[in-house]
Amino acid sequence: MINISDDKARLALYYKIRGAAITVEKNLGPYMIEKFYEKALMLELASMGINVENQVTIPTYYKKQTLDLNLIADLVVENEIIVELKATPRIERSHIRQLLTYMKLMHKHYGLLLNFGVSYMAKYGMKAFILNDFEEVVNSNSNLEDKVGLMAFSL
């Protein structure tokens, strides 16, 4: 397991995930089904000694009662970064909102959206997110997009 207690190590982990995603894209090509990319990315990250979980259940609550309706995060890397995978022609606002919701519900500051459905993923298919004012976001119903810092920073 990688120690990502500081920003420099976290950024290094983002770059490793990015490199693994590019390797997967080169080997599988674009336009496949999302699940293929998920499994291949898991194998690539594991081969690098990076701890990765897939299909992580996110419980949901209403007034502190469970809804028995769970959300599913595609990948959680090193128990720090939620990675949401897509295989669509472009990243939509709904994809961003989905990832931000997962980050809020899982109490994670860091997220990465990878879209394998574009022709040049390194340029058009990667967006990294950091939640600013995290406690305020988690404890309120404020618009998540207003609380994102470094949204879509380049990797």
LINQUIFEN-V755699 format. One record per residue. N is the residue number from 1. PSI is psi in whole degrees, 0 to 359 (none if undefined). OMEGA is omega as a letter, one per 20 degrees, with the letter a starting at -180 (none if undefined). Layout:
n/psi/omega
N/PSI/OMEGA
N/PSI/OMEGA
This chain:
n/psi/omega
1/138/a
2/137/r
3/113/a
4/48/a
5/347/r
6/165/a
7/324/a
8/316/r
9/323/r
10/318/r
11/321/r
12/321/r
13/319/r
14/315/a
15/325/r
16/318/r
17/317/r
18/312/a
19/319/r
20/319/r
21/319/r
22/320/r
23/316/r
24/315/a
25/318/a
26/324/a
27/323/a
28/335/a
29/173/r
30/169/r
31/17/r
32/177/r
33/144/a
34/321/a
35/327/r
36/315/r
37/320/r
38/310/a
39/318/a
40/320/r
41/322/r
42/313/r
43/318/a
44/315/r
45/318/r
46/323/r
47/341/r
48/3/a
49/21/a
50/130/r
51/124/a
52/136/r
53/145/r
54/158/r
55/56/a
56/123/a
57/135/r
58/106/a
59/151/r
60/150/a
61/153/r
62/119/a
63/47/r
64/13/r
65/139/a
66/143/a
67/352/a
68/26/r
69/111/a
70/148/r
71/161/a
72/120/r
73/135/a
74/304/a
75/147/r
76/119/a
77/126/r
78/29/r
79/25/a
80/317/a
81/122/r
82/128/r
83/118/r
84/128/a
85/143/r
86/160/r
87/66/a
88/165/a
89/334/r
90/160/r
91/128/a
92/161/r
93/326/r
94/328/r
95/319/r
96/314/r
97/321/r
98/310/r
99/317/r
100/322/r
101/315/r
102/318/r
103/317/r
104/309/a
105/330/a
106/1/a
107/46/r
108/135/r
109/339/a
110/137/r
111/157/a
112/127/r
113/121/a
114/123/r
115/111/r
116/0/a
117/6/r
118/162/a
119/336/a
120/84/a
121/320/a
122/331/a
123/319/a
124/353/a
125/20/a
126/127/r
127/130/r
128/147/a
129/142/r
130/129/r
131/121/r
132/161/r
133/48/a
134/312/a
135/321/r
136/318/a
137/314/a
138/325/a
139/15/r
140/176/r
141/26/a
142/161/r
143/117/a
144/324/a
145/337/r
146/345/a
147/13/a
148/129/r
149/152/r
150/33/a
151/130/r
152/37/r
153/149/a
154/143/r
155/none/none
